[in-house]
Amino acid sequence: MIQGNGEGAIHRGGFVRSGIPLIFGLLAIATTTPALAQSAAAPVVTPTAPSAANLNINPKRVTFDRPGKSATISVFNQGNVEGGFDVELIDRVMTPDGQIVPVTDAATKPEIKAIVDRLKSAKAMVVVTPRRIRVAANSGQAIRVRVAATADTPPGEYRTHLTVTGIPPADIGLTAEDAAAQKEGQLSFRVNSVLGISIPVIVRVGPVDVRANIENMALRYENLSPDGRAAPVRTAVLAFDLVRLGANSLFGDLEVRGAKERGNGQPLGAVRGIGVYPEIDRRVVKIALQRVPAAGERLDIQFRDDDTAPGAVLGKASLTTP
């Protein structure tokens, strides 16, 4: 099972990437059934340490402004063992809460079918080589991506996701010694985690129209952990809709500033590298703020482009707190 990366979740204040690339995990479960396993004995689950391969990829996003171009993507194994990886193109869509899900989910989630129908897939026009790689520990491997679309491809923005997935080790099952050590009637499982990473590959044909707006701002309070480990504390959260007005996708940075932050370098809250894909018109964003705003304080938020015109302000809005 591949799950979305939680882009619609609350982002802590500070500089936070918004889930590009998409990182996911698969569970490979190997089972053995010893004698008398049909008895009512409770199964024993034995988690194994995840693969020591630690995958990184650069760049985090690839955009082609016309057919016939190519790019090189670097896959780096930061782990301490060699890893094998499959390289494939998988169509995925963004939901209004920012989740990235494969189009195959439409078979079991009818609510996303309309979103899937709006996707213009680039899968047929993108060529990737090689399709399987082995990367030594602390080493890298180059993947070549080329757009094979022709000049008569209809205008629009096309997208697929280059997905690099770890190949499960050959010994994911129980050993003979493990099986022999089991108690009579005991059913055991060994769970191995297989990690992967996915980045968008975007092909734009024709004129580019990138415009944005920010709507429905609201200040809320939620109990959030400061670092994911400490006990939750009451936290101010700015919620709003990031709206895509143009025909093309959005990709950029959000910053929130209050009275204390205006004019200095540190925002009250920020999200770096957040996007809205063409299959949706808007997405819900929540940013946890570094402090509780004062009553009557004006909060200013800006969305700056990090795509076609880096640094340009595409959308801004203000909210006066109650």
C-alpha positions as CSV (number, residue, x, y, z in Angstrom):
1,M,0.0,0.0,0.0
2,I,1.3,3.5,-0.9
3,Q,0.0,6.3,1.2
4,G,0.0,10.0,0.5
5,N,2.7,12.2,2.0
6,G,0.4,14.3,4.2
7,E,0.9,17.6,2.4
8,G,-2.5,18.7,3.7
9,A,-1.4,18.3,7.3
10,I,-0.5,21.2,9.5
11,H,3.0,22.6,8.8
12,R,5.1,23.7,11.8
13,G,6.2,27.3,11.8
14,G,9.7,27.8,10.3
15,F,11.0,26.5,7.0
16,V,9.3,23.2,6.1
17,R,9.3,21.4,2.8
18,S,5.8,20.4,1.8
19,G,6.4,16.8,0.8
20,I,8.3,17.1,-2.4
21,P,9.5,14.5,-3.0
22,L,6.8,12.0,-2.0
23,I,8.3,9.4,0.4
24,F,6.4,6.2,0.9
25,G,6.8,2.8,2.5
26,L,5.8,-0.7,1.5
27,L,5.4,-3.7,3.8
28,A,6.6,-7.0,2.5
29,I,5.3,-9.8,4.8
30,A,6.8,-13.2,4.7
31,T,5.0,-16.0,6.5
32,T,5.6,-19.6,7.6
33,T,3.0,-22.1,8.8
34,P,4.5,-24.8,11.0
35,A,2.8,-28.0,12.1
36,L,-0.6,-27.4,13.8
37,A,-0.6,-23.8,12.8
38,Q,-4.4,-24.1,12.3
39,S,-4.8,-24.0,16.1
40,A,-6.0,-20.9,17.9
41,A,-2.5,-19.8,18.9
42,A,-2.0,-16.1,18.5
43,P,0.4,-15.1,15.7
44,V,3.8,-13.7,16.5
45,V,4.9,-10.7,14.5
46,T,8.6,-10.2,14.3
47,P,9.6,-6.7,12.9
48,T,13.0,-6.6,11.2
49,A,15.3,-3.6,11.0
50,P,14.6,-1.6,7.9
51,S,17.0,-1.8,5.0
52,A,20.1,0.2,5.8
53,A,19.8,1.8,2.3
54,N,18.7,5.5,2.8
55,L,17.6,7.0,-0.5
56,N,17.9,10.6,-1.6
57,I,17.1,12.1,-5.0
58,N,18.0,15.4,-6.7
59,P,16.4,17.5,-8.1
60,K,13.1,17.2,-6.2
61,R,11.0,18.2,-9.2
62,V,11.6,18.2,-13.0
63,T,9.8,20.6,-15.3
64,F,10.3,20.6,-19.1
65,D,9.1,23.8,-20.9
66,R,8.9,22.0,-24.3
67,P,9.2,18.6,-25.9
68,G,12.5,17.1,-26.9
69,K,14.4,18.2,-23.8
70,S,16.2,15.9,-21.3
71,A,17.4,16.0,-17.7
72,T,19.6,14.0,-15.4
73,I,18.3,12.9,-12.0
74,S,20.8,11.8,-9.3
75,V,19.8,9.0,-6.9
76,F,22.1,8.7,-3.9
77,N,22.2,5.9,-1.4
78,Q,23.1,7.4,1.9
79,G,22.9,4.0,3.7
80,N,25.7,1.7,4.7
81,V,24.7,-1.2,2.4
82,E,24.3,-1.6,-1.4
83,G,20.7,-1.3,-2.5
84,G,18.7,-2.3,-5.6
85,F,16.0,-0.1,-6.9
86,D,13.3,-0.2,-9.5
87,V,12.7,3.0,-11.5
88,E,9.2,3.6,-13.1
89,L,6.7,6.2,-14.0
90,I,3.5,6.2,-12.0
91,D,0.6,8.6,-12.5
92,R,-0.5,10.3,-9.3
93,V,-3.0,13.1,-8.5
94,M,-3.3,15.7,-5.8
95,T,-6.4,15.9,-3.7
96,P,-7.8,19.1,-2.2
97,D,-6.2,18.3,1.2
98,G,-2.7,18.1,-0.5
99,Q,-2.4,14.3,-0.5
100,I,-0.6,12.7,-3.5
101,V,-2.3,9.4,-4.4
102,P,-1.9,7.0,-7.4
103,V,-4.6,7.2,-10.0
104,T,-5.3,3.5,-9.4
105,D,-6.9,4.5,-6.1
106,A,-9.9,5.8,-8.1
107,A,-11.1,2.1,-8.3
108,T,-11.6,2.0,-4.6
109,K,-12.2,5.8,-3.9
110,P,-14.9,7.0,-6.2
111,E,-14.6,10.5,-4.7
112,I,-11.3,11.1,-6.5
113,K,-12.5,9.8,-9.9
114,A,-13.3,13.4,-11.1
115,I,-9.8,14.5,-10.1
116,V,-8.2,11.6,-11.9
117,D,-10.2,12.4,-15.0
118,R,-8.7,15.9,-15.1
119,L,-5.1,14.6,-15.1
120,K,-3.1,15.0,-18.3
121,S,-0.7,12.2,-18.1
122,A,2.9,12.6,-19.3
123,K,3.7,8.9,-18.9
124,A,3.5,8.1,-22.6
125,M,5.8,11.0,-23.6
126,V,8.6,10.5,-21.0
127,V,11.4,8.1,-21.5
128,V,13.5,7.0,-18.5
129,T,16.7,5.0,-18.5
130,P,17.8,2.8,-16.8
131,R,14.7,1.2,-15.3
132,R,16.6,-0.8,-12.6
133,I,19.7,0.3,-10.7
134,R,22.0,-1.0,-8.0
135,V,23.7,1.7,-5.9
136,A,26.6,1.1,-3.6
137,A,26.7,2.4,-0.1
138,N,27.4,6.2,0.0
139,S,27.3,6.3,-3.8
140,G,25.1,7.7,-6.5
141,Q,23.6,6.7,-9.8
142,A,22.4,8.9,-12.6
143,I,18.9,8.4,-14.2
144,R,18.3,10.0,-17.6
145,V,14.8,11.5,-18.3
146,R,13.8,12.6,-21.9
147,V,10.6,14.1,-23.3
148,A,9.6,12.3,-26.5
149,A,6.5,14.3,-27.2
150,T,6.2,15.7,-30.7
151,A,5.7,19.3,-31.7
152,D,2.0,18.6,-32.5
153,T,1.2,17.6,-28.9
154,P,-1.9,19.6,-27.8
155,P,-1.1,22.6,-25.5
156,G,-1.4,21.9,-21.8
157,E,0.5,20.8,-18.7
158,Y,1.2,17.0,-18.5
159,R,2.6,15.2,-15.5
160,T,3.7,11.9,-14.2
161,H,5.8,10.8,-11.2
162,L,9.2,9.2,-11.4
163,T,9.2,6.6,-8.7
164,V,12.3,4.9,-7.3
165,T,11.4,1.9,-5.1
166,G,13.7,-0.4,-3.1
167,I,13.8,-4.0,-4.2
168,P,13.1,-6.3,-1.3
169,P,16.0,-8.4,-0.2
170,A,16.0,-12.1,-1.3
171,D,15.9,-13.4,2.3
172,I,12.7,-11.8,3.5
173,G,11.3,-15.1,4.7
174,L,12.1,-17.0,7.9
175,T,15.2,-19.1,8.0
176,A,15.1,-22.8,8.6
177,E,16.5,-22.1,12.1
178,D,13.8,-19.6,12.8
179,A,11.1,-22.1,11.7
180,A,12.6,-24.9,13.8
181,A,12.6,-22.7,16.9
182,Q,8.9,-22.0,16.8
183,K,6.6,-23.5,19.3
184,E,4.0,-26.0,18.1
185,G,0.9,-24.3,16.7
186,Q,2.6,-20.9,16.4
187,L,2.2,-18.8,13.3
188,S,4.9,-16.2,12.8
189,F,5.4,-13.2,10.5
190,R,8.5,-11.3,9.6
191,V,7.8,-7.7,8.4
192,N,10.4,-6.0,6.2
193,S,10.0,-2.3,5.3
194,V,10.8,-1.3,1.7
195,L,11.2,2.4,1.1
196,G,10.8,4.5,-2.0
197,I,10.7,8.0,-3.2
198,S,8.7,9.8,-6.0
199,I,9.1,13.2,-7.7
200,P,6.9,14.9,-10.2
201,V,8.0,15.2,-13.9
202,I,6.1,18.0,-15.6
203,V,5.9,18.7,-19.3
204,R,4.5,22.1,-20.4
205,V,3.4,22.6,-24.0
206,G,2.3,26.0,-25.2
207,P,2.0,29.3,-23.2
208,V,2.4,29.1,-19.4
209,D,-0.3,30.7,-17.2
210,V,0.7,30.8,-13.5
211,R,-1.6,32.8,-11.2
212,A,-2.7,32.4,-7.6
213,N,-4.8,33.7,-4.8
214,I,-5.3,33.2,-1.1
215,E,-8.8,32.9,0.3
216,N,-10.8,31.9,3.3
217,M,-8.2,32.8,5.9
218,A,-9.0,31.8,9.5
219,L,-7.0,31.7,12.8
220,R,-7.6,28.6,14.8
221,Y,-6.0,26.9,17.9
222,E,-5.0,23.3,18.0
223,N,-3.1,21.1,20.4
224,L,0.2,20.2,18.5
225,S,3.5,18.7,19.5
226,P,6.3,21.2,18.9
227,D,8.6,18.5,17.4
228,G,6.5,15.4,17.0
229,R,7.8,13.9,20.3
230,A,7.0,16.4,23.1
231,A,3.6,16.7,24.6
232,P,1.1,18.7,22.5
233,V,0.6,22.4,23.4
234,R,-2.0,25.0,22.4
235,T,-0.8,26.4,19.1
236,A,-2.1,29.1,16.8
237,V,-2.8,27.8,13.3
238,L,-3.5,29.9,10.2
239,A,-5.8,28.0,7.8
240,F,-6.6,29.1,4.3
241,D,-7.1,28.0,0.7
242,L,-4.3,28.3,-1.8
243,V,-6.2,28.9,-5.1
244,R,-4.8,28.2,-8.6
245,L,-6.2,30.7,-11.0
246,G,-4.1,30.0,-14.2
247,A,-4.1,26.9,-16.4
248,N,-0.7,25.7,-15.0
249,S,0.3,24.3,-11.7
250,L,1.6,26.4,-8.8
251,F,4.9,25.8,-7.0
252,G,6.3,28.2,-4.5
253,D,6.8,29.4,-0.9
254,L,4.3,30.7,1.7
255,E,5.3,33.1,4.5
256,V,3.2,34.6,7.3
257,R,4.3,37.8,9.1
258,G,2.7,39.6,12.0
259,A,3.5,43.0,13.5
260,K,6.7,41.8,15.2
261,E,7.9,40.0,12.1
262,R,7.3,42.7,9.5
263,G,10.6,44.2,8.4
264,N,12.9,41.4,9.8
265,G,14.1,38.2,8.3
266,Q,12.2,35.6,10.3
267,P,8.6,34.9,9.4
268,L,5.9,34.0,11.9
269,G,5.3,30.8,9.9
270,A,6.4,29.4,6.5
271,V,6.1,26.5,4.1
272,R,8.7,26.0,1.4
273,G,8.0,24.2,-1.9
274,I,4.2,23.9,-1.8
275,G,2.3,23.2,-5.0
276,V,-1.2,23.0,-6.5
277,Y,-1.6,20.7,-9.5
278,P,-3.9,21.4,-12.4
279,E,-6.4,18.6,-11.5
280,I,-7.5,20.7,-8.5
281,D,-8.4,24.3,-8.4
282,R,-7.5,24.9,-4.7
283,R,-6.0,23.1,-1.7
284,V,-6.4,23.6,2.0
285,V,-3.2,24.7,3.8
286,K,-2.6,25.0,7.6
287,I,0.5,26.7,9.0
288,A,1.3,26.5,12.7
289,L,2.6,29.8,13.9
290,Q,5.6,30.5,16.1
291,R,3.7,32.5,18.6
292,V,0.1,33.4,19.5
293,P,-0.9,36.7,17.7
294,A,-2.1,39.6,19.7
295,A,-5.8,40.6,19.6
296,G,-6.4,42.9,16.7
297,E,-3.0,42.1,15.1
298,R,-2.8,42.0,11.3
299,L,-1.3,38.9,9.8
300,D,0.0,39.1,6.2
301,I,0.6,36.1,4.1
302,Q,2.3,35.9,0.7
303,F,2.8,33.2,-1.9
304,R,6.0,33.6,-3.9
305,D,6.7,31.8,-7.1
306,D,9.6,29.3,-7.2
307,D,8.9,28.0,-10.7
308,T,8.5,30.2,-13.8
309,A,9.4,33.6,-12.2
310,P,11.2,32.8,-8.9
311,G,10.5,35.4,-6.2
312,A,7.5,37.0,-7.9
313,V,4.5,37.5,-5.5
314,L,1.6,35.5,-7.0
315,G,-0.9,36.0,-4.2
316,K,-1.2,37.8,-0.9
317,A,-3.9,38.4,1.8
318,S,-4.3,39.8,5.3
319,L,-6.3,38.9,8.3
320,T,-6.9,40.9,11.5
321,T,-7.1,38.6,14.5
322,P,-10.2,38.8,16.7
